[in-house]
Amino acid sequence: MRVGLLADTHVPDRQAELPRALFRAFDGVEHILHAGDITQPFVLEELGALAPVTAVRGDWDAAGLHLPQRLTVELGGRRIGLIHGRRPRVAELPPFLLSLLTRRLWTPGLDRWLLNNFREDRVDVIVYGHLHRPRRALVDGVWLINPGGAWTGPFERWIKPVVSPTVAILETESLAVRFIPLSEGE
């Protein structure tokens, strides 16, 4: 099963609409998982025209967007945990600044926090967002996947190549992940 993964779309608070490249990237997916920071409900409706959508709430989402903080779904025979990621913004500043200097993501305790959120669910994969950084890591037998941020706003462009807008495709049978950059101006 081909599953489209995305997070941090930030429509319309940081960009007016979903990037057109996102629709091309998700052509033919059978399900879409959105790891939060959707911002407004119409985003889910637009994505729903491509495939069924499962989403969780992010820290920038509107109060009227009634979504769970975390959930577990079964797709293509795999148990997948979905969560946005929450830490106080002040705690994120030092790792963010360090990552700008080193061009590497440094998030102390993130992996343990993710695994602890799904400890009882026996998941194969955890999809998360919040950091706007593509990542795939095998930790304690669980694949941790951040599809990156689908926000192509001006600040994202300023910190390239540290952060480039991306989405991902997960093949559930092999657990292969392909990160797809979203081109500017599309």
C-alpha positions in Angstrom: 0.0 0.0 0.0 1.3 3.5 -0.9 0.7 6.0 1.8 1.3 9.7 1.5 2.9 11.3 4.6 2.9 15.0 5.3 3.0 17.5 8.2 3.2 21.2 8.8 1.2 22.5 5.9 0.3 25.7 7.7 -2.5 26.8 5.4 -3.6 29.6 5.4 -1.5 31.0 8.3 1.8 30.8 6.5 1.0 29.9 2.9 -2.2 30.7 1.0 -2.7 27.1 -0.3 -1.2 23.7 -0.5 1.7 23.6 -3.0 0.7 22.1 -6.4 3.7 19.9 -6.2 2.2 18.1 -3.3 -0.8 17.0 -5.4 1.6 15.6 -8.0 3.7 13.8 -5.4 0.6 12.2 -3.9 -0.9 11.1 -7.2 -1.9 7.4 -6.8 -1.5 7.1 -3.0 -4.1 5.0 -1.3 -4.2 6.8 2.0 -2.8 10.1 3.4 -1.4 10.6 6.9 -1.1 14.2 8.1 0.9 14.7 11.2 -0.6 18.1 12.3 -0.3 21.8 11.8 -3.0 21.6 9.2 -4.4 24.9 10.5 -7.8 24.9 8.8 -10.3 22.1 8.0 -10.5 22.8 4.3 -6.9 21.5 3.9 -8.2 18.0 4.9 -11.0 18.3 2.4 -8.6 19.2 -0.4 -6.4 16.3 0.5 -9.4 14.0 0.7 -10.0 14.5 -3.0 -6.8 12.4 -3.5 -7.3 9.7 -1.0 -8.8 9.0 2.5 -7.0 11.2 5.1 -6.2 10.4 8.7 -4.8 13.4 10.7 -3.8 14.5 14.2 -3.8 17.9 15.8 -0.8 20.1 15.7 0.2 23.0 17.9 -0.9 25.6 15.3 -4.2 24.1 14.5 -7.4 26.1 14.8 -9.6 25.5 17.9 -12.4 24.3 15.7 -10.3 21.5 14.1 -11.3 18.6 16.3 -8.6 16.0 15.9 -6.9 13.6 18.3 -3.4 14.4 19.7 -2.2 10.9 18.7 -3.7 7.8 17.2 -2.7 4.4 15.8 -4.0 3.1 12.4 -3.5 -0.1 10.5 -2.7 0.3 6.9 -1.4 -2.3 4.5 -0.9 -4.7 7.4 1.3 -2.3 9.4 0.5 -0.5 12.6 1.3 3.1 12.3 1.4 5.7 15.1 0.6 9.3 14.2 1.5 12.3 16.3 2.5 15.9 15.8 5.1 16.5 18.5 4.8 18.9 21.4 7.5 20.5 23.4 7.6 24.1 24.8 8.9 26.4 22.1 11.5 27.8 24.5 12.9 24.2 24.8 13.1 24.0 21.0 15.1 27.2 20.4 18.6 25.9 21.4 18.4 22.7 19.3 17.0 24.7 16.4 19.8 27.2 16.5 22.4 24.4 16.8 20.8 22.6 13.8 21.1 25.8 11.7 24.9 25.9 12.5 25.5 22.2 12.0 22.9 21.4 9.4 21.9 18.4 11.5 18.8 17.9 13.5 19.5 17.6 17.2 16.5 16.8 19.4 17.5 15.4 22.8 14.9 12.9 24.1 12.7 13.0 20.9 13.1 9.4 20.0 12.3 8.2 23.6 9.3 10.6 23.8 7.9 9.2 20.5 8.4 5.6 21.5 6.8 6.2 24.9 3.7 7.7 23.3 3.1 4.4 21.5 4.6 1.9 23.9 1.3 0.0 24.4 0.3 0.1 20.7 3.0 -2.1 19.3 3.5 0.0 16.2 5.8 -0.7 13.3 6.1 3.0 12.4 5.6 6.3 14.0 5.0 9.3 11.8 5.5 12.7 13.4 5.9 16.3 12.3 6.6 19.6 14.1 10.3 19.9 13.2 9.9 20.5 9.4 12.8 18.1 8.8 12.7 14.8 6.8 14.0 11.9 8.8 13.8 8.1 8.8 15.4 6.3 11.7 15.1 2.8 13.1 15.0 3.0 16.9 14.3 -0.1 19.1 12.7 -1.9 16.1 10.3 1.0 15.3 10.7 3.2 12.2 10.5 6.9 13.2 9.5 9.0 10.1 9.2 12.7 9.8 8.0 13.6 6.3 9.4 17.1 6.7 7.3 20.3 6.4 5.1 20.9 3.5 5.2 24.7 4.2 6.9 26.6 1.4 6.7 30.0 3.1 9.4 32.6 3.1 11.1 31.6 6.4 11.5 28.0 5.1 13.2 29.3 2.0 15.6 31.4 4.1 17.0 28.4 6.0 17.4 26.1 3.0 19.2 23.7 2.6 18.8 23.0 6.4 15.1 22.8 5.8 13.5 22.1 2.4 9.8 21.6 2.1 9.1 17.9 1.6 6.5 15.1 1.8 7.0 11.4 1.8 5.6 8.2 0.4 5.6 5.1 2.6 5.4 1.6 0.9 3.8 -0.4 3.8 5.0 -3.8 2.5 8.7 -3.0 2.5 8.6 0.0 4.8 10.5 1.9 2.1 10.2 5.7 2.4 10.8 8.2 -0.4 11.1 11.8 0.5 9.8 14.2 -2.3 11.0 17.8 -2.4 8.3 20.4 -3.1 9.6 22.8 -5.7 9.4 26.5 -5.2 6.8 28.4 -7.2 4.7 25.3 -8.0 
